[in-house]
């Protein structure tokens, strides 16, 4: 629930800054109306960057890979005892 309140607070702050920019003449009006679009594009770029960064530096865990292979073999043995065909043809 705290995360939702944090998101709402950030959205309210961004909306307040946007409305303040609309009311004052510090930024041209034609540019101010495009700020929400720029914000969405910037957030999308940030999201893509974070996904790419996470994929580039994804940790490899050799011990976990061995354990996973053991679990797969146990599952195949269990299923083959139950009469399920688990051949990898």
C-alpha positions, 0 to 999 in steps of 0.5 A: 500500500505504501508503494501506491501512495508513493506513486500517487505522491509523485504523480501529484507533484508532477501534475503540480509542476505542470500546472504551475508551468501552464499558469506562469509564462516561464516556458512557452505554452506550446512547449508546456502542453507537450510535457506529459508526452515527453514525460511518458517517452522519457519513462519508456526510455528509462524502462527500456534502459533498465530492462537492457541493463538487467539483461546485460548484467544478469547474474549466472549461478552455476550452483543453481544450474546444477540444482535445476538439472537435478530437479529436472531429472527427478521430475522426469524419473517421477513422471516416467514412473507414473507412465508419462512419456518424457522423452525429448524427441 
